[in-house]
Amino acid sequence: MKDKKEIAKIFSNVSFYLGIIYCLLPFFYSLMNLYDNNSASNFRYMFMAIIGSIALFSFIIYIIFLKRNCKLTFKNILPLILLISFLIWSFISSCLSNNKSISFLGTDYRKEGFLTYLFYGGFIGIGAMINDKNKYKILANIILITAIYGGAINLLGNEISLKLFATNPYAGFFHHFNHFAYFLNICIFIAILLMLDAKKILFKLYYFIVYIFLLFILIINNTFGVYLAILFSIIILIIYLIKNKLYKYAIIIFLPFLILSCILKADNYQYNKTIVFDNFVDLGYDLKILTNNSKNTENNINSEIVNIDSVGSDRGGLWRNGLNFIKQKPLFGYGPDNLESEYNKLNIDMDRAHNLIIQLAATTGIIGCLFYFSSLFVILIYNFKRNKFTLAISLIIVSYLISSMFGNSMYTISPYFMLLFGVLIGINLRCDGDNYV
């Protein structure tokens, strides 16, 4: 038993240090950008690939170790089986693709081909192999510090943001403001989790201030899909807190969210409207278009299609055509990261569907998409009510998934999500009773 625990501790330490190195990436990236922007961009992907490769190799050995030393049940390994099935299906999809180079290596910008999917598996392994709550806290705090750093630099204006991140304000170190919003989504809930877990009032105050600051940056960032995702998850959290008579926490979490949502404005908005209010007005307009029952004349149908295409900041056309791509190749899709040429044929200058379900179904086939999301849903069902810690991680994953219905995955942001996904998988893989814990 002692030897097993010592071996498990080695896996935990290796993954922990790999996680620390990766979470410090924004600082390395900033230094590289000061020297050479092009080198920094290439460095970022190679950095992710190296960490992911080492972690994936360690995770495979770890799974073999668990299989030999634990009585793993089908329930323990089901999420992992589904993920492996997704990778196998994606591999077949890549082999059958018309552009195998992109399917395996990804496009020059996204770099999210099958090879990158394997690297993501390494980050799942990092989250799964760590079995010490204090190590999770350290990683969480490092991630928060990088979020504060990114937000603070963005507030300082274009010049310093371009020097350190090679991006305009509110894009952080992710090249695009939407991707920075996905990162803030994760970090806001990490701040809430650490605030709820902190024992000393000083630490609670610190995490509360971080929560307000990151929420402020998110709203100014103006990525409404992420805002809606956080709103949904915060409502679930508030219900949980009220149900457990933690009224004080429910108030200090929801009240700042409500106040900032009501007061933050942007200079370019007419009639002095708030950012969130203006977005809800647009949402109401989009819903009106979707529920409009026009007469089925040819002209009206064409007009309705044009209107639908404008929904969701012009995402409607991407979604509509993405669904057509699924119909054309429902089994194995066009291959990972392979939609740009299909959209270009329709005179649409875009490479993604801006919806993860449509994206995966169109590139890896409906079955591949089902494998991936089934893994997520199964692990959420297993862990949602296990304890406060798994509830918090589950809410982060739910919030991120909701935001992914309006956005894109990419190698710059996905590793953070995969790491959290791995935390729940690791908890599910742990042995009980007299076996290794």
N, C-alpha and C positions, 0 to 999 in steps of 0.2 A: 504493500500500500504506500509506504514512504517513497519507494523508488518511482512509483507511478506519479505521485504528487510532485516529485522533484522534476521529472521529465515534463509534466504539464506546466510547471513553473517556467521552464526554459522556453517552451513555445509561447507562453504568455509574455515573457520578457522580450523575446525577439520581435513579436508582433507589436508590442508596446513601443519599442524604440523605432521600429519602422513607421509607426503611426506618428510619433513625435517628429521625425525627420520630414514626413510628408506635410504635416500640419504647419511646419515652419516655412513651407514653400513660398508664401507671399513675400517674406522678407528676403529670401534668396532671389526671388524673381525681381524685386525692386532693385536690388544691387546690380543684377544682370542688365536691367533696362537702362540704368545709368551709363553702362558701358556700350551696349549694342542691342537695339530693339529686336532685330531679326534673330540674333543669337539667343536672346531671352525666350522668344516664342518657341524655338526648337528645343531649348533646354527644358522648358516646361513639360513638353510631351515626353521627352526622354526621361526626365525625373520621375514622372508618373509611371512610365513603362518599367523602369528599373525597380522601383518600389513594388509595383504590382507583380512583377515576375518573381522576385524573391519571396514575396508574401504568398503567392500562389503555390510555389514549390513547397514552402513550409506548411501550408494548409493541407496539401495532399498527404504529406507525411503525418500530419496531425490526425487526419481522418483515419488513416491506417492504424495509428496508435490507438485511437478510440475504439475502432472495430475489434482490435485484439484484446483490449483491456476493459471494455464496457459491454453491457448487455443492451445494445442499442435496439430499440423497437422501430417498427415501421413508422410510427408517429414521430419519433426522433428524427428520422432521416428523410421523411417525405418532402419537406421544403427543398432539401438538397437534391433529391432525385429529380424534382421538377426543374430546378435550375440547370442541372446537368443535361436533362432532356432538352431544355431550351438551347443550350450550347451545341448539342449534337444537331438539332434541327437547323440552327443558324449556320453550322458548318456545311450541311447539305445544301442549304439555300445559297451559300456563297459559291459552292462548287457548280451549281446549276445557273448561276447568274451570267448575264451577258457581259458584264464587266467584272471579272474575278479580281482584278487588282484593287478596285475600289471596295469590293465586298470584303476582302481580307484586310486591307490596309486603311480603308476609309478615304475620304476626300482630303485634299491638302489642308482645308480649313478645320473640318470637324475631327478627322482622323478617328472616326468611330466605326471601324470595320470589325470583323470577327476577332482579329488579334487583340483589339482593345477590349472586347467583351471578356477575353481571358484575363487581361490585366485587372478588370473590374472584379473578377473572381478573387484575385489576390486581396483586394481591399475588403471584400466580404470576409475573407480569412482573417484579416487583421482584427476586425470587430469580433469575430467568433472565437479567436484563440485567447484573447485577454479574459482572464477570470478574476480580476481584482477590481473592486469598485473604486478604490483610490486611483488606480491607473486610468480608469474611465474619466474620473474627475480632472486629472491632470490634462488629458487630451482635450476634454471639453473646454477647459480654461484657456488652453493654447488657441483653440479654434475661435473662442470669443475674442481673444486679444487681436487676432488677425482681422476679425470683423470690425472691431473698434478702429484698428489701424486703417483699414480700407475706407471706412466711413469718414474718419477724421481727415484723411488725405483728400477725399472727394470734396469735402466742405471747403477746403483751402483754395479750390479753383482749378481752372484748366491747366495752367502752366505746370504746377507741381504734379498734378495727376498724369499729365502727358509724360513727364520726366520719369516718374516712378512706375507707372502702370501702362504707359503707352495707350491710354484710353481717355475719353472725356469723363467729366464728373458723373458720379452715380453708376458707373460701370465697374467700380472697384478694380480688382485685378483679374477680371473675367472677360475683358474685351467687349462685353455687351451688358447693358443695364439689366436686361431680363435675367441673365445668369447670376449677376450679383444679387438680384432679388431672391432667387432660389436659395442662395447661400444665406442671406439674411433670414429667410424663412426658417432654415435649420437653426441658426444661431439664436433667434428670438426665443424659441422653445427651449434651447439649451440654457439660456439665461434664466428662464422661468423655472426649469427643473432644478438648477443649482440654487436658486433663491428659496425654493420650497424645501430643499434638502439641508441648507446651511443651518448650523446650530447657533452661531453668534450673530447678534444683531448687526454688527458692522459689515459682515459678509452679506447678510440679507440686503442691507442698504446698497452695497456695491452692485450686486446682481440686479437689483431693482432699477438702479440708475442706468446700468448697461441695457436692460430691457427697454427702457424708455428711449434711450439714444438710438438703439438699433431700429426700434419701431418708427422713430422720427425719420431716419435715413430711408427706411423702406417706403414710407408714404411719399416722401419727396421723390424717391426713385420712380414712383408712378407706374408700377407694374400691377395692374388691377387683378389679374388672375391669381397672383400670389397673395394679394390683400384678401381676396375672397376665401382662399384656402386657409389663411391664418384665422380669419373671422370664424369660419366653420369649426376649426379645431379648438379655438379659444372658447367658443360656446359649449362644446363638449366638456372641456376642462372645467369651466365655471359650474356646469351642472354637477360634475363629479365633486367639486369642492363644496358646493352647497349641500349635496347629498350627505357628505361626510362632516357637515357642520363646520367647515373651515371658511366661514363667512368673510373673515378679515382678508384672507388671500384672494378670495373671489373678487372683492372690492378693489384691492390694490392692483390686480391684474386687469380687470375690465375697465375701470374708471380712466386710467391713462389712455387706453386704447380708444375709448369713446371720445375723450377730449381731443386727442391729436387728430382723430378722424374728422372732427367737426371744425377744427380751427386752421389746419394747415392749408395754405393757399399757394398758387403759382402765379407769377407775374404775367404769364401769357394767356391766362384764362379771362374771358370776358365777364362782365357784370360782377367781378370780384368773388366768383364762386370758389368753394373749397375743392381741393383735388378729389377727395373721395365722393363728394356730392356730384361733381361733374361726371365721374366715372359711373355712378349709379344711374344718372340720367341717360348716358350712352347705353348702359345695360338694359334699361327699360325700352329704349328705342329698338335695340336688337331683338328683345323678346317680342315686341310688337310685330316686327318683320316675320319672325319665325312662326307666330301664331296667326298671321294674316291668311284668311281663306279667300284667295282670289278665284275668279271664274276661270275655268279651264280652257280659255282661248289661247291660241298659239302666242299672240303678242303678250298677253298677261303672263304666260308661263315664262317667256324669255325675260320679261321685266322682273318677275319674281326671282329668277335665278340671279340676275344682276344684284338685286337687293340682298339676297342670302349671301352672296359672295362678299358683301361689305360688312357682314356681322363679325363681331369680335376683332375690330381694327383690321378688317380685310382678311381675317383668318377663314371666314366662311368659304371662300373659293378654294383655299388649300384643303379644307376638310372635305368639301364636296368632291373635288377631284381625287383626293386621297382615297375616298370610299370607292371611286371608280377603279383606281389602281388595284384595290383589294379584289374587286370583282374580276379583274382581268387575270390576276395570278393569285388565287386564294390559297393554294397549297403551300408553296415555298416563297412566294413574293418575288421581288426584284433583286433581293440580296441586300445585306446590311449597307446602310449609307448610300443607297443607289437610286434615290428619287429625283435628284437634280435634273438629270437628262429627261426624265418623264415630264417634269413640270416645264422645262424649257420648250418641249415640243408643243406645249399649250400657250407659249409666250408668257410664262410666269417665271419671273426671276427669283426662284426660291429652291432650296434643296430639302426642305423638311415640311411635314404636314402640320407642325405646331400643335400636335396632339399625340401623346406617346402611344396610345392604343392604336390609332390609325397608322402611325409611323411603323410600329413593330409588325402590325398585321400586313401592311403593304410591302415591307422589306423582308420579313422572315416568314410570312404566311400566317393565316389565322391560327393554326395549331401552335406555331412558335410563340405567338402572342399569348395564347391561352396558357402555355407552359410557364411563361414568365410571370404573368399576373396571378396565376393559381398559386405559385410559390409565395408571392407577397401576401395574398389573402389568407392562405393557410397559416403562415407564421403570425399574422396579425390576430387571427382567431385564437391561436394557441396562447398568445402572450398578452392580449389586451387587458384581461382582468387578473393576470397572475399576481402582480403587485404594483406599487406606485411607480417604480422605476420602469418596468416594461410598459406600463400605461403611457408614461411620458414619451418613451422612444416610439411607441406605436402612434401617438398623436403627431409626432414629427414626420413619420413616414406617411401617414394619412394626408397631412397638410402638403407635403412635397408631391404626393401623387395627384392631389387635386390641382395643384399649380401646373403639373406636367400635362394636364389636359388642354392647356393653353400655350405650352412652350416646347422647347427642345432640350434633349439631353446632349451632353458634350463632355469630352474628356476633362475639361477644366472643373466642372461641378459634380459630375456623377460619382467620383470616388468618395466624396463626403457622404453622399446618400448610401452608397454601397457599404461603407464602414458601419453606419447605423443599422442597416439591414442585417449586416453580419453579427451585430451584437445580439439581436433576437435569435438568429440561427444558432449562435454559440450557446445561448441559454437553453435552447431546445435540445442541443446535442449533449449537454452535461449529463453525467450518470448520477443516479441516486443510490440511497441505501448503503450497502457495504462496498459498492464499487467506487471508482475514482470520482471525486466531485470537483 
